[in-house]
Amino acid sequence: MRLAPGSLAGSSLGLIVGKLLQMGGGFVFWIAAARTASTNSVGLTVAMVSGLMLCVQVALLGVGAATTILLHQHSEGGLKTYHRLIDDAISFVLLTGALVG
């Protein structure tokens, strides 16, 4: 079975594979950290990473999903519309990230 470029199935499969690689890499990293570092160091690092990720999720506020939906809805606007939408999304995330941070 061959997936067409840009198809829903191909894009979904790419997202799934990317997320699996990301999660697998994180799992391997934390196993290596648990084997090489002290318990206190790993615990403190995990707490800091968790806090950072919480701030990131609050700062994003669904901007990624909204941008994906809006890009498709504004596809007839051309490249200028894409640039404006991406600029707005990046500006929003930077501003909320600074406020949350």
FIKELO-358243 format. One record per residue (C-alpha): z, y, x; residue number from 1; chain. Coordinates in Angstrom, 2 decimals, padded with zeros to 5 digits. Example, Ala and Ser with C-alpha at 12.3 -4.5 7.8 and 13.67 -1.06 7.14 Angstrom:
// residues 2
[r [007.80,-004.50,012.30],1,A]
[r [007.14,-001.06,013.67],2,A]
// end
This chain:
// residues 101
[r [000.00,000.00,000.00],1,A]
[r [-001.00,003.36,001.41],2,A]
[r [000.63,006.58,000.24],3,A]
[r [-001.46,009.70,-000.16],4,A]
[r [-000.35,012.69,001.92],5,A]
[r [001.71,015.06,-000.20],6,A]
[r [002.26,012.50,-002.94],7,A]
[r [005.60,012.30,-004.70],8,A]
[r [006.19,008.74,-003.47],9,A]
[r [005.30,009.65,000.13],10,A]
[r [007.49,012.75,000.11],11,A]
[r [010.38,010.83,-001.43],12,A]
[r [010.05,008.06,001.12],13,A]
[r [010.01,010.61,003.94],14,A]
[r [013.19,012.25,002.62],15,A]
[r [014.93,008.88,002.31],16,A]
[r [013.96,007.78,005.83],17,A]
[r [015.01,011.15,007.26],18,A]
[r [018.41,010.99,005.55],19,A]
[r [018.96,007.39,006.69],20,A]
[r [018.20,008.37,010.29],21,A]
[r [020.53,011.35,010.04],22,A]
[r [023.37,009.28,008.59],23,A]
[r [022.81,006.45,011.07],24,A]
[r [022.89,008.90,013.99],25,A]
[r [026.14,010.40,012.72],26,A]
[r [027.67,006.95,012.32],27,A]
[r [026.74,005.97,015.88],28,A]
[r [028.09,009.30,017.18],29,A]
[r [031.48,008.87,015.51],30,A]
[r [031.78,005.27,016.72],31,A]
[r [031.10,006.47,020.28],32,A]
[r [033.58,009.33,019.85],33,A]
[r [036.27,006.97,018.54],34,A]
[r [035.76,004.67,021.54],35,A]
[r [035.79,007.36,024.23],36,A]
[r [038.17,010.11,023.01],37,A]
[r [041.83,010.19,022.05],38,A]
[r [042.89,009.81,018.43],39,A]
[r [044.14,013.40,018.29],40,A]
[r [040.87,014.79,019.68],41,A]
[r [038.74,012.83,017.22],42,A]
[r [040.99,013.79,014.30],43,A]
[r [040.88,017.49,015.18],44,A]
[r [037.11,017.38,015.66],45,A]
[r [036.59,015.62,012.32],46,A]
[r [038.72,018.24,010.57],47,A]
[r [036.75,021.08,012.18],48,A]
[r [033.39,019.50,011.34],49,A]
[r [034.51,018.89,007.74],50,A]
[r [035.58,022.52,007.38],51,A]
[r [032.30,023.70,008.85],52,A]
[r [030.27,021.50,006.49],53,A]
[r [032.27,022.76,003.51],54,A]
[r [031.47,026.36,004.50],55,A]
[r [027.79,025.44,004.91],56,A]
[r [027.62,023.83,001.46],57,A]
[r [029.32,026.80,-000.19],58,A]
[r [027.01,029.21,001.65],59,A]
[r [023.87,027.33,000.57],60,A]
[r [024.77,027.34,-003.14],61,A]
[r [021.72,025.25,-004.01],62,A]
[r [019.24,027.50,-002.19],63,A]
[r [017.31,024.53,-000.76],64,A]
[r [016.63,022.95,-004.14],65,A]
[r [015.89,026.30,-005.76],66,A]
[r [013.43,027.22,-003.00],67,A]
[r [011.64,023.89,-003.37],68,A]
[r [011.25,024.39,-007.12],69,A]
[r [010.20,028.03,-006.80],70,A]
[r [007.63,027.28,-004.09],71,A]
[r [005.83,024.96,-006.48],72,A]
[r [006.07,027.39,-009.39],73,A]
[r [004.69,030.29,-007.32],74,A]
[r [001.93,028.33,-005.56],75,A]
[r [-000.80,030.56,-007.02],76,A]
[r [000.71,033.64,-005.32],77,A]
[r [-000.60,032.68,-001.90],78,A]
[r [000.97,032.83,001.54],79,A]
[r [002.57,036.25,000.98],80,A]
[r [004.61,034.86,-001.92],81,A]
[r [005.75,031.93,000.21],82,A]
[r [006.88,034.24,003.01],83,A]
[r [008.78,036.47,000.60],84,A]
[r [010.51,033.52,-001.06],85,A]
[r [011.50,031.97,002.28],86,A]
[r [012.71,035.34,003.59],87,A]
[r [014.83,035.83,000.46],88,A]
[r [016.31,032.34,000.76],89,A]
[r [017.16,032.80,004.45],90,A]
[r [018.66,036.23,003.81],91,A]
[r [020.80,034.86,000.96],92,A]
[r [022.09,031.97,003.06],93,A]
[r [022.86,034.24,006.02],94,A]
[r [024.73,036.70,003.82],95,A]
[r [026.78,034.09,001.96],96,A]
[r [027.38,032.22,005.22],97,A]
[r [028.77,035.38,006.80],98,A]
[r [030.99,036.01,003.78],99,A]
[r [032.26,032.43,003.63],100,A]
[r [032.71,032.25,007.42],101,A]
// end
